[in-house]
Amino acid sequence: MRTTAHERVRGDIAAVIFGVDGVLVDTARASGTAWKAVLDPFLRSHAAVCEVECRYFDAVTDYRRYMQGRTTIDGLREYLTACEIPLCFDALRGLSARHEEVFLTIVRRLGVRAFASSVGVVHAVRLHGVRTAAVSATRYAAELLRRAGLAGLFDVRLDALDPIEIHPATADLCLLLEAARRMGTPPARTAVIEENLAAVRAARRGGFGLVIGVDRGGRSLLLPEYGAQQVITDLSELMLGAPVA
């Protein structure tokens, strides 16, 4: 259920881990545009081979329905399943890699912006003496933070390019646990704020003290199923107590 009241980051929380995509940085438009650039030629070719009408990718509607809040592979699989187009994992990975290339080209040409409310929350929790981390299972999170002007706001920054041991099946959990370790806080005293469903599930399974799901694309029902204890639509809904003396 979507929460409507302001939610309090509880006093026993000593650190907060923020997701990058969709929580700190608004990447939806660039990512949707990149998916359209990658998928439309693929869909056109598939339609020609199968002699069926081509269904083109909608960079807003389809992105929000299938891609937003999911990993690149999971979102692509959801979309192609809806299109009744089965692909092997290697083919999915190839399309995902191409999406990353196009996405970064767009970001480097047009820039990317941080969510103002999220920046405000990061500053607020730091004022309260709470340590902060920015974490993503993608390979480009550090670049996004730098281009959005957020790189200096966190005690820890981690993404898939960091030289830590990551098991592919548990990448999100490995990154979250490593972020908590580097901040010197146990998971039980660390909050996780994420849009990505896989990261939300990993945080709950990892025993993190508070798991907040951010619903920017109609995931309010799915997020609790994946383990979110609270669901918000924007970080402006968070409320903090008195600053640490």
C-alpha positions as CSV (number, residue, x, y, z in Angstrom):
1,M,0.0,0.0,0.0
2,R,1.3,3.5,-0.9
3,T,2.1,5.5,2.2
4,T,0.4,9.0,2.4
5,A,1.9,10.2,5.6
6,H,5.4,11.6,6.1
7,E,7.7,8.7,7.1
8,R,10.3,9.1,9.8
9,V,13.9,7.8,9.4
10,R,14.0,6.2,12.8
11,G,16.5,7.1,15.5
12,D,18.2,3.7,15.5
13,I,19.4,4.2,11.9
14,A,23.0,5.3,11.8
15,A,23.5,5.2,8.0
16,V,21.4,5.4,4.8
17,I,22.2,3.7,1.5
18,F,20.6,5.5,-1.5
19,G,20.0,3.9,-4.9
20,V,21.3,6.0,-7.8
21,D,19.0,5.5,-10.7
22,G,15.5,6.7,-9.9
23,V,16.3,7.7,-6.3
24,L,19.1,10.2,-6.6
25,V,19.3,10.8,-10.3
26,D,16.5,11.2,-12.8
27,T,17.5,8.8,-15.6
28,A,14.0,7.8,-16.9
29,R,13.9,10.0,-20.0
30,A,17.5,9.2,-21.1
31,S,17.0,5.5,-20.5
32,G,13.6,5.4,-22.2
33,T,15.1,7.2,-25.2
34,A,18.0,4.8,-25.3
35,W,15.7,1.8,-25.2
36,K,13.7,3.1,-28.1
37,A,16.9,3.6,-30.2
38,V,18.0,0.1,-29.4
39,L,14.7,-1.8,-29.6
40,D,12.9,-0.2,-32.6
41,P,15.4,-1.6,-35.2
42,F,15.3,-5.0,-33.4
43,L,11.5,-5.0,-33.4
44,R,11.3,-3.9,-37.0
45,S,13.7,-6.7,-38.0
46,H,11.8,-9.3,-36.0
47,A,8.5,-8.2,-37.5
48,A,9.9,-8.5,-41.0
49,V,11.3,-12.0,-40.4
50,C,8.1,-13.2,-38.7
51,E,5.9,-11.4,-41.2
52,V,3.9,-9.7,-38.4
53,E,2.9,-6.1,-37.7
54,C,5.7,-4.2,-35.9
55,R,5.0,-2.9,-32.5
56,Y,7.4,-0.1,-31.7
57,F,8.7,0.7,-28.2
58,D,7.1,3.7,-26.5
59,A,9.8,5.6,-24.6
60,V,7.4,6.8,-21.9
61,T,4.6,4.3,-21.5
62,D,6.5,1.0,-22.2
63,Y,9.5,2.2,-20.3
64,R,7.4,3.0,-17.2
65,R,5.4,-0.2,-17.4
66,Y,8.2,-2.7,-18.1
67,M,11.7,-1.1,-17.5
68,Q,11.4,1.4,-14.6
69,G,12.4,0.0,-11.3
70,R,13.8,-3.2,-12.7
71,T,17.3,-4.2,-13.7
72,T,18.2,-3.8,-17.3
73,I,17.9,-7.5,-18.1
74,D,14.7,-8.0,-16.1
75,G,13.0,-5.0,-17.7
76,L,14.0,-6.1,-21.1
77,R,12.8,-9.6,-20.5
78,E,9.4,-8.3,-19.1
79,Y,8.9,-6.1,-22.2
80,L,9.8,-8.8,-24.8
81,T,7.7,-11.4,-22.9
82,A,4.7,-9.0,-23.3
83,C,5.6,-8.8,-27.0
84,E,5.7,-12.6,-27.2
85,I,9.4,-12.5,-28.3
86,P,11.5,-15.1,-26.5
87,L,15.3,-14.4,-26.4
88,C,18.1,-16.3,-24.8
89,F,20.2,-14.7,-22.1
90,D,23.1,-13.9,-24.4
91,A,20.7,-12.0,-26.8
92,L,19.2,-10.1,-23.8
93,R,22.7,-9.3,-22.6
94,G,23.7,-8.0,-26.1
95,L,20.7,-5.7,-26.3
96,S,21.3,-4.5,-22.7
97,A,24.9,-3.7,-23.5
98,R,23.9,-1.7,-26.5
99,H,21.3,0.2,-24.3
100,E,24.1,1.1,-21.9
101,E,26.2,2.5,-24.8
102,V,23.4,4.6,-26.1
103,F,22.2,5.7,-22.7
104,L,25.7,7.0,-21.8
105,T,26.0,8.8,-25.1
106,I,22.8,10.6,-24.3
107,V,23.9,11.4,-20.8
108,R,27.2,12.7,-21.9
109,R,25.6,14.9,-24.6
110,L,22.6,16.3,-22.7
111,G,23.6,15.8,-19.1
112,V,21.5,14.4,-16.2
113,R,19.8,16.0,-13.2
114,A,19.5,15.0,-9.6
115,F,16.1,15.0,-7.9
116,A,16.1,18.2,-5.8
117,S,14.1,16.5,-3.0
118,S,16.6,13.7,-2.8
119,V,19.5,16.1,-2.6
120,G,17.7,17.8,0.3
121,V,17.3,14.5,2.1
122,V,21.0,13.6,1.7
123,H,22.0,17.0,3.2
124,A,19.5,16.6,6.0
125,V,20.5,13.1,7.1
126,R,24.2,14.2,7.0
127,L,23.2,17.1,9.2
128,H,21.7,14.6,11.6
129,G,25.0,12.8,11.9
130,V,23.9,9.9,9.6
131,R,26.4,8.4,7.2
132,T,25.5,8.1,3.6
133,A,26.2,5.8,0.6
134,A,25.2,5.8,-3.0
135,V,25.1,2.3,-4.5
136,S,24.1,0.8,-7.9
137,A,24.6,-2.5,-9.6
138,T,25.2,-0.7,-12.9
139,R,28.7,0.2,-14.2
140,Y,28.0,3.9,-14.7
141,A,26.7,5.1,-11.3
142,A,29.9,7.0,-10.4
143,E,29.7,8.9,-13.7
144,L,26.0,9.7,-13.1
145,L,26.7,11.1,-9.7
146,R,29.6,13.2,-11.0
147,R,27.6,14.6,-13.8
148,A,24.7,15.4,-11.5
149,G,27.0,17.2,-9.1
150,L,26.5,14.7,-6.3
151,A,29.8,12.9,-6.1
152,G,31.0,14.7,-2.9
153,L,27.8,14.1,-0.9
154,F,28.5,10.5,0.2
155,D,30.8,8.7,2.6
156,V,30.8,5.7,0.3
157,R,30.1,5.3,-3.5
158,L,29.8,1.8,-5.0
159,D,28.9,0.4,-8.4
160,A,29.7,-2.6,-10.5
161,L,33.1,-1.2,-11.5
162,D,34.4,-1.2,-8.0
163,P,37.0,-4.0,-7.4
164,I,35.0,-6.1,-4.9
165,E,34.0,-9.7,-5.1
166,I,30.5,-9.8,-6.5
167,H,28.5,-12.9,-7.2
168,P,26.3,-12.2,-10.3
169,A,23.3,-13.8,-8.7
170,T,23.5,-11.6,-5.5
171,A,25.1,-8.5,-6.9
172,D,22.7,-6.1,-5.2
173,L,23.1,-7.7,-1.8
174,C,26.9,-7.8,-2.1
175,L,27.0,-4.1,-2.9
176,L,24.7,-3.2,-0.1
177,L,26.6,-5.2,2.5
178,E,29.9,-3.8,1.3
179,A,28.5,-0.3,1.6
180,A,27.4,-0.9,5.1
181,R,30.8,-2.4,6.0
182,R,32.7,0.6,4.6
183,M,30.5,3.0,6.5
184,G,31.1,0.9,9.7
185,T,27.4,0.3,10.4
186,P,25.7,-3.1,10.7
187,P,22.9,-3.8,8.3
188,A,20.4,-3.7,11.2
189,R,21.2,0.0,11.8
190,T,21.3,0.9,8.1
191,A,18.4,2.1,5.9
192,V,18.1,1.4,2.2
193,I,16.1,3.7,-0.1
194,E,15.7,2.1,-3.6
195,E,13.5,2.1,-6.6
196,N,14.9,-1.1,-8.1
197,L,12.9,-4.1,-7.2
198,A,15.9,-6.4,-7.0
199,A,17.7,-4.1,-4.7
200,V,14.7,-3.8,-2.4
201,R,14.5,-7.6,-2.2
202,A,18.2,-7.8,-1.5
203,A,18.0,-5.2,1.3
204,R,15.2,-7.1,3.0
205,R,16.9,-10.4,2.7
206,G,20.1,-8.8,4.0
207,G,18.5,-7.8,7.3
208,F,18.7,-4.0,6.7
209,G,17.0,-2.1,9.4
210,L,14.6,0.0,7.2
211,V,13.8,-0.7,3.5
212,I,12.0,2.1,1.7
213,G,10.8,1.6,-1.8
214,V,10.5,4.6,-4.2
215,D,7.6,4.3,-6.6
216,R,8.1,6.6,-9.6
217,G,6.5,4.3,-12.1
218,G,3.5,2.5,-10.7
219,R,5.3,-0.1,-8.5
220,S,3.3,0.6,-5.3
221,L,1.9,-2.9,-5.2
222,L,5.0,-4.7,-6.2
223,L,7.4,-2.9,-3.8
224,P,5.9,-4.4,-0.6
225,E,5.9,-7.9,-2.2
226,Y,9.7,-7.5,-2.8
227,G,10.2,-6.4,0.8
228,A,9.7,-2.6,1.1
229,Q,8.5,-1.7,4.6
230,Q,7.5,1.7,3.4
231,V,6.6,3.0,-0.1
232,I,7.0,6.7,-1.1
233,T,6.6,8.5,-4.4
234,D,9.3,11.0,-3.7
235,L,11.9,11.6,-1.0
236,S,10.2,14.8,0.1
237,E,7.8,12.4,1.9
238,L,10.6,11.5,4.4
239,M,10.7,13.4,7.7
240,L,13.6,13.5,10.1
241,G,13.7,14.1,13.8
242,A,15.9,16.6,15.6
243,P,19.6,17.0,14.5
244,V,22.3,15.2,16.4
245,A,23.8,17.6,19.0
